[in-house]
Amino acid sequence: MSLFGGGAAATNTSTATAQALGDTSNDIPLQSPPEDSISDVAFSPQSEHLAVSSWDKKVRIYEIAADGNSAGKAMYEHDAPVLSCVWSKDGTKLVSGGADKQAKLFDISTGQSTQVAAHEQPIKCVRFIQAPNTAGEMLVTGSWDKKLKYWDLRTPNPVGTLDMQERVYTLDVSQGLMVIGTAERYINIVNLGNPTVLFKTMQSPLKWQTRVISCFPDATGFAVGSIEGRCAIQYVDEKNSGMNFSFKCHRDPPSGSTTNVYSVNAISFHPTFGTFSTAGSDGTFHFWDKDAKHRLKGFPTVGGTIPATAFNRNGTIFAYAVSYDWSKGHAGNSPQYPNKVMLHPIKEDEAKPRPAAKKPR
């Protein structure tokens, strides 16, 4: 077990701690945010448009101006809370999945939404993959019905199905790698060159429920976040298993024999630097360098739990949602709880890996 960041305040000098503390005072709120808790945020890979899905049954699309100001551009509805959203590679389509057991596709050019997928239980995750042996994209949906389905958007029925051991809680895709996290801590790895076969199945290296999985941009591995304030870095190739490690994060300093531990809700990789963010139920987010095993920046609490995060296409904006994640049940909610999306302008030193220190000869 490695700890890089969890005990920084106690072990570093005050100067180093101050340097590692980020500033959120210039963060800009998204205009006209959702009316209920936010489940997912996703930037277009082709333009400065941000999609936000919510428990208010709606998916909203915002245009982000160069000065950080935003304007709502489109909105469509599901029949129940929306749990996930993702853009197509060309930025012309947006797909969302929800508790109404369906996935909907929104066509940016026509402004119309249509149902494109269905499960027997709520759809927790949606992603696009490169279809094998073609130039086109296929949709992948993961559900609480313990199934993963592949959809050719030109046909109404799934073109492939993978049975999971348990309910799908999280999934992510990078190049030819897809990783699925389910209940009971199962992690399934799929080589998208052979998408209807599980390449590898393992138990999470973390002892508690999996909350989020995010693939490395280079597709060599993935990060796992759990409900118990820990993150694990895992490589797919067995020969790199010696590089696997986990670390504590999103925890309060110990108070006597008690430590308050929070869920890691979101992990996002920077598109160019390969560094990553974690965000959690403690209302903080942090930037990390997995290769140097180093925390680049930690940020003060934002006044509410953070359920979802995303970098824009060139890594200059970091969007984070602040809304109740139900981690403390009904008692933790109130009408005054914040419900917003904030846009954090990235300073290069916040997310860029630091140069390795030269070893003395």
C-alpha positions in Angstrom: 0.0 0.0 0.0 1.5 3.3 -1.1 0.4 6.6 0.3 1.1 9.6 -1.9 -0.9 12.6 -0.7 -3.0 11.2 2.1 -0.6 12.3 4.8 1.0 15.2 3.0 -0.2 17.8 5.5 1.4 16.0 8.4 4.7 15.1 6.7 5.6 17.9 4.4 6.9 21.3 5.3 4.4 24.2 5.3 6.0 25.6 2.2 5.6 22.4 0.2 2.0 22.0 1.5 1.2 25.5 0.3 2.7 24.8 -3.1 0.6 21.7 -3.4 -2.7 23.5 -2.5 -4.7 24.5 -5.6 -6.9 27.6 -6.0 -10.6 27.4 -7.0 -11.3 31.1 -6.6 -11.4 31.6 -10.4 -13.6 28.6 -11.1 -16.7 29.6 -13.1 -20.2 28.1 -12.6 -22.1 26.7 -15.5 -25.2 28.7 -16.3 -28.7 27.2 -15.7 -27.5 23.9 -14.1 -29.8 20.8 -13.6 -32.5 20.9 -11.0 -31.4 17.7 -9.3 -28.3 15.7 -8.5 -25.8 15.5 -11.4 -24.8 12.0 -12.5 -22.3 12.6 -15.3 -20.5 15.2 -17.3 -18.8 14.8 -20.7 -17.0 17.1 -23.0 -17.3 16.8 -26.8 -14.1 15.5 -28.4 -14.5 18.0 -31.3 -15.7 21.2 -29.8 -16.2 23.2 -26.5 -19.6 21.6 -25.7 -20.3 20.0 -22.3 -23.1 17.4 -21.8 -24.5 17.1 -18.3 -26.9 14.2 -17.2 -29.0 14.5 -14.1 -31.5 12.8 -11.8 -34.0 15.3 -13.0 -34.4 13.0 -16.1 -32.8 15.5 -18.4 -29.6 15.7 -20.4 -28.4 19.3 -21.1 -25.8 20.5 -23.6 -23.9 23.7 -23.0 -21.5 25.7 -25.2 -18.4 27.0 -23.3 -16.9 30.2 -24.5 -13.2 31.1 -24.4 -13.8 33.3 -21.3 -15.5 30.4 -19.4 -19.0 31.7 -19.8 -21.6 29.1 -20.8 -24.9 29.0 -22.6 -27.5 26.2 -22.8 -27.8 24.9 -26.4 -30.0 21.8 -26.2 -31.9 19.6 -23.8 -33.7 16.3 -24.0 -35.5 14.0 -21.6 -35.6 10.4 -20.4 -38.5 8.8 -18.5 -36.5 8.4 -15.3 -33.1 9.7 -13.9 -30.2 9.7 -16.4 -27.1 8.0 -15.1 -24.5 8.3 -17.9 -23.7 10.2 -21.1 -21.0 10.0 -23.8 -20.2 11.7 -27.1 -19.5 10.0 -30.4 -15.9 10.5 -31.7 -17.0 13.0 -34.4 -19.0 15.0 -31.8 -22.2 14.8 -33.9 -24.1 12.5 -31.5 -24.6 12.2 -27.7 -25.9 9.0 -26.1 -27.3 8.7 -22.6 -28.5 5.8 -20.4 -30.8 5.9 -17.5 -33.1 4.3 -14.9 -35.8 4.1 -17.5 -33.8 1.0 -18.8 -33.1 2.6 -22.1 -30.3 4.5 -24.0 -31.2 7.5 -26.1 -29.2 9.1 -29.0 -29.4 12.8 -29.5 -28.5 14.0 -33.0 -26.8 17.4 -32.7 -27.7 18.4 -36.3 -31.4 17.6 -36.1 -32.0 18.2 -32.4 -33.9 15.0 -32.1 -33.5 12.1 -29.6 -34.4 8.5 -30.3 -34.2 5.3 -28.2 -31.3 3.1 -29.4 -30.8 0.5 -26.7 -32.8 -1.3 -23.9 -32.1 -3.5 -20.9 -34.2 -5.2 -18.3 -32.8 -3.0 -15.6 -31.4 0.6 -15.4 -28.5 1.4 -17.8 -25.6 2.6 -15.6 -23.0 3.2 -18.2 -22.7 4.1 -21.9 -19.6 4.2 -24.1 -18.7 4.3 -27.8 -16.2 1.8 -29.1 -14.4 1.4 -32.5 -16.3 -1.4 -34.2 -13.9 -4.3 -35.2 -12.8 -4.4 -38.8 -14.8 -1.2 -39.7 -14.3 2.6 -39.5 -17.6 3.0 -37.6 -18.5 3.2 -34.0 -20.7 1.0 -31.9 -22.4 1.7 -28.6 -21.8 -0.3 -25.5 -24.3 -0.3 -22.6 -23.7 -1.7 -19.1 -26.7 -2.4 -16.9 -27.8 -3.6 -13.5 -29.3 -6.6 -15.3 -25.8 -8.0 -15.2 -25.3 -7.7 -19.0 -23.1 -5.7 -21.3 -24.6 -5.1 -24.8 -23.1 -4.0 -28.1 -25.3 -2.0 -30.5 -25.0 -1.1 -34.1 -27.0 2.1 -34.2 -28.5 1.2 -37.6 -30.3 -1.9 -36.2 -32.7 -2.1 -33.3 -31.4 -5.3 -31.6 -28.0 -5.8 -29.9 -25.3 -7.3 -32.1 -23.6 -8.9 -29.1 -24.0 -9.5 -25.4 -21.6 -10.3 -22.6 -22.8 -11.7 -19.3 -21.3 -10.1 -16.2 -21.0 -11.8 -12.8 -22.9 -8.9 -11.2 -24.5 -5.5 -11.8 -22.4 -3.1 -13.9 -21.4 -0.1 -11.8 -18.8 1.5 -14.1 -17.0 1.0 -17.4 -14.5 2.8 -19.5 -12.9 2.5 -22.9 -9.5 3.6 -24.3 -8.4 2.6 -27.8 -8.7 -1.3 -27.8 -9.2 -1.6 -24.1 -12.5 -1.8 -22.2 -12.7 -2.4 -18.5 -15.9 -3.1 -16.6 -16.4 -2.9 -12.8 -19.4 -4.7 -11.2 -20.9 -5.3 -7.8 -19.0 -7.7 -5.5 -15.7 -6.1 -6.7 -15.4 -8.0 -10.0 -13.3 -6.3 -12.8 -13.6 -7.6 -16.3 -11.1 -6.7 -19.1 -12.1 -6.9 -22.7 -9.8 -6.7 -25.8 -12.0 -4.8 -28.2 -10.4 -6.8 -31.1 -12.4 -9.7 -29.7 -15.2 -7.9 -27.9 -17.6 -10.8 -27.2 -15.0 -12.6 -25.0 -13.7 -11.6 -21.6 -9.9 -11.2 -21.9 -9.4 -11.3 -18.2 -11.4 -11.3 -15.0 -10.0 -10.3 -11.6 -11.1 -9.1 -8.2 -10.5 -5.4 -7.5 -7.2 -4.9 -5.6 -9.2 -2.7 -3.3 -11.2 -4.3 -0.4 -14.4 -2.3 -0.8 -17.0 -1.6 -3.4 -15.8 -0.3 -6.8 -17.1 3.2 -7.5 -15.3 4.1 -10.7 -12.9 2.8 -13.3 -11.0 5.0 -15.8 -8.6 3.7 -18.5 -5.2 5.2 -19.1 -5.1 7.2 -22.4 -2.4 4.8 -23.8 -4.6 1.8 -22.9 -1.9 0.0 -21.0 -4.0 -0.1 -17.8 -6.6 1.6 -15.6 -7.3 3.3 -12.3 -9.9 2.1 -9.8 -11.6 4.1 -7.1 -13.5 2.6 -4.2 -16.0 3.8 -1.5 -13.2 3.5 1.1 -11.0 6.5 0.1 -8.5 4.5 -2.0 -7.4 4.4 -5.6 -5.5 1.6 -7.4 -3.3 1.8 -10.5 -3.4 -1.5 -12.5 -1.6 -2.5 -15.7 -3.2 -5.0 -18.0 0.0 -6.8 -19.1 1.2 -9.3 -16.5 4.8 -8.3 -17.2 4.0 -4.9 -15.8 2.3 -6.2 -12.6 5.2 -4.9 -10.5 4.1 -1.4 -11.4 0.7 -1.9 -9.8 0.0 0.0 -6.6 -2.7 1.6 -4.6 -2.9 4.7 -2.4 -5.1 6.4 0.2 -6.9 9.6 -0.7 -10.1 11.5 0.1 -9.7 11.1 3.9 -9.8 13.4 6.8 -6.7 13.6 9.1 -7.0 11.0 11.9 -8.8 12.2 15.0 -7.7 9.9 17.8 -8.5 6.4 16.7 -11.0 7.5 14.1 -10.5 8.5 10.4 -13.3 9.7 8.3 -13.1 8.0 4.9 -14.9 9.1 1.7 -15.9 7.5 -1.6 -13.8 8.2 -4.7 -16.5 9.0 -7.1 -14.7 10.1 -10.3 -11.3 9.6 -12.0 -10.5 11.6 -15.1 -7.2 11.4 -17.2 -5.7 14.5 -18.7 -5.9 14.1 -22.5 -2.3 15.2 -23.2 -0.3 14.9 -20.0 -1.6 11.4 -18.9 -1.9 12.6 -15.3 -5.2 12.2 -13.6 -7.7 13.6 -11.2 -9.7 12.0 -8.4 -12.8 13.6 -6.8 -14.9 12.4 -3.9 -17.6 12.6 -1.3 -15.3 14.8 0.8 -15.9 17.6 -1.7 -12.3 17.8 -2.9 -10.5 17.0 -6.1 -6.8 16.3 -6.6 -4.4 15.9 -9.6 -1.9 13.1 -9.6 1.1 11.7 -11.5 0.9 7.9 -11.5 4.3 7.4 -13.0 6.1 9.5 -10.3 3.6 8.4 -7.6 3.2 12.0 -6.7 0.3 14.3 -5.9 0.6 17.4 -8.2 -2.1 19.5 -6.6 -4.8 19.2 -4.0 -7.8 21.5 -3.8 -9.8 22.8 -0.9 -13.4 21.5 -0.3 -15.9 22.9 -2.8 -18.8 22.8 -0.4 -20.5 19.6 -1.4 -19.8 16.1 -2.7 -18.4 15.7 -6.3 -20.1 13.0 -8.2 -18.6 13.5 -11.7 -15.6 15.2 -13.5 -14.2 15.6 -17.0 -11.4 17.4 -18.8 -12.1 19.1 -22.1 -10.5 17.9 -25.4 -7.2 19.8 -24.9 -7.0 19.7 -21.2 -7.4 23.4 -20.5 -10.7 23.1 -18.6 -11.6 20.7 -15.8 -15.4 20.4 -15.1 -16.6 19.1 -11.8 -20.1 18.7 -10.6 -21.1 19.7 -7.0 -24.3 18.0 -5.9 -25.4 15.4 -3.4 -24.2 11.8 -4.1 -26.4 10.2 -1.4 -23.3 8.9 0.3 -24.9 9.7 3.7 -28.4 8.6 2.7 -31.6 10.6 3.0 -30.4 12.3 6.2 -27.5 14.0 4.4 -29.7 15.8 1.9 -31.4 19.2 2.2 -33.1 21.8 0.0 -30.0 24.0 0.5 -27.5 21.5 -0.9 -25.6 22.9 -3.8 -26.4 21.7 -7.3 -24.0 23.1 -9.9 -21.2 22.4 -12.4 -18.0 24.4 -12.0 -15.4 25.0 -14.7 -11.8 25.1 -13.4 -9.2 26.7 -15.8 -6.1 24.4 -15.8 -2.8 26.1 -15.1 0.0 24.0 -16.7 1.8 23.4 -13.4 -1.3 21.9 -11.9 -1.6 18.9 -14.2 1.7 18.6 -16.0 4.1 15.9 -14.7 7.1 17.4 -13.0 10.5 16.7 -14.4 12.3 13.9 -12.7 15.0 15.0 -10.3 18.5 14.4 -11.7 20.4 11.8 -9.8 23.9 12.8 -8.6 26.7 11.2 -10.4 
